[in-house]
């Protein structure tokens, strides 16, 4: 069978009639039942969540429904920072995917990376990609990702941390609210998945190796004090821009040293947590190693726009037959960063294609840089589903 996809975004609080109308229209538009659906909604839908899920499954004829809460929701060329939901329905060949909920008890049982092969029943050679949504109260996400990277090396994992103020978050698996640390979909056949990660930065200064470091402190870069290296990079910015960017400087850590010329996407962006001019040291949100190449980075509206455009163009070149998109965008983006709504889904539509799309504003984004998956901030991360 040929995979199919449709999507819809609704503005407003819970409405039974609006939900029935939307899901019925999507099913009719697709012309067949949905084997998999993704549902993202704001906290205003939490009170009627179980009714909403039942209506989607009933009127959309959805076999498996995955989702979570978001601080806002994303759709085809649209962002909602107020009440609403976003729904993507997919008709995929039998055996295309598996769904999982991972609990704290499951994490306690992990002995090594091969545990996840037994847990999911999916071997590394069968896994095309993973889409995950996680509980914001789960503080072991980066540790889980480290083991997950070992279990499925080179397999992209894309997703985000559920968003909602005042702990009014929820996770959904198979159409039910679940008490889990994360929910995952593993794609194994029928579709391929290309990932997109835009960390919203542009490099400043030159890429240089770390020559002295201890834990999360960088003491020397290129055989000079790390603070001086930061100052040199800052002075490379045009004088008129320096005042506005002083608090928007970050550090990029190269994810591979086997690169002749570093470019966008070759660095993992991490926060500069502090600086000591007397010691010449920088504290960063990572544990860099001596010999690792780093380059300072600048994040602003212009950089974030350019980075997403370039990431979208590169992703489109890798896509054979794009079908649908799942987009996970930081709550700090949107109007907060760009001054206007609809930026990220509009750029995605213009660079990759005006495809069915669902997503949400996250409290942290998950996506690969190089061959490994990381947790990010202020990032747009996307899974682009392609008909196989």
PEKANOR-V641527 format. One record per backbone hydrogen bond with DSSP energy under -0.5 kcal/mol. NH is the residue of the N-H (numbers start at 0). CO is the residue of the C=O. Records with the same first field share a line. If there is no record, write none. Layout:
BEGIN
NH->CO + CO
END
This chain:
BEGIN
2->0
3->90
5->88
7->86
9->84
11->9 + 82
13->43
18->14
19->15
20->16
21->17
22->18
23->19
24->20
25->21
26->22
27->23
28->24
29->25
30->26
31->26
33->59 + 60
34->89
35->89
36->63
37->87
38->65
39->85
40->67
41->83
44->41
45->42
47->44
48->45
51->47
52->48
53->49
54->50
55->51
56->52
57->53
58->54
59->55
60->56
61->56
62->33 + 60
63->34
65->36
66->171
67->38
68->169
69->40
70->360
72->79
73->358
74->77
76->74
77->74
79->72
80->78
84->9
85->39
86->7
87->37
88->5
89->35
90->3
91->89
95->92
97->185
99->183
101->181
102->100
106->102
107->103
108->104 + 105
109->106
114->111
115->112
116->113
117->113
118->114
119->115
120->116
122->120
125->122
126->122
127->125 + 186
128->186
129->155
130->184
131->157
132->182
133->159
134->180
137->134
138->136
140->137
143->139
144->140
145->141
146->142
147->143
148->144
149->145
150->146
151->147
152->149
153->370
154->151
155->153
157->129
158->365
159->131
160->363
161->133
162->68
166->163
167->164
168->166
170->177
171->66
172->175
174->64
175->172
177->170
179->177
180->101
181->101
182->132
183->99
184->130
185->97
186->128 + 184
187->95
188->95
190->188
191->385
193->383
195->381
197->379
198->196
201->297
203->295
207->293
209->291
210->219
211->219
213->216
216->213
217->215 + 281
218->211 + 216
219->211
220->223
221->208
223->220
225->218 + 279
226->279
228->224
229->225
230->226
231->227
232->228
233->229
234->230
235->231 + 232
236->233
240->237
241->237 + 238
242->238
244->240
245->241 + 242
247->244
249->296
250->269
251->294
252->250 + 267
253->251 + 292
254->265
258->256
265->262
267->252
268->266
269->250
271->248
272->270 + 282
273->282
275->280
276->274
279->275
280->275
281->217
282->273
283->215
284->270
285->283
290->209
291->288
293->207
294->251
296->249
297->201
298->247
299->199 + 297
303->299
304->300
305->301
306->302
307->303
308->304
309->305
310->306
311->307
312->308
313->309
314->310
315->311
316->312
317->313 + 314
318->314 + 315
322->384
323->384
324->355
325->382
326->324 + 357
327->380
328->326 + 359
329->378
330->361
332->329
335->332
336->332 + 333
337->333
338->334
345->341
346->342
347->343
348->344
349->345
350->346
351->347
352->347
354->352
355->322
357->324
358->73
359->326
360->71
361->328 + 359
362->160
364->375
365->158
366->373
368->371
371->368
373->366
375->364
379->197
380->327 + 378
381->195
382->325
383->193 + 381
384->323 + 382
385->191
386->320
387->189
END
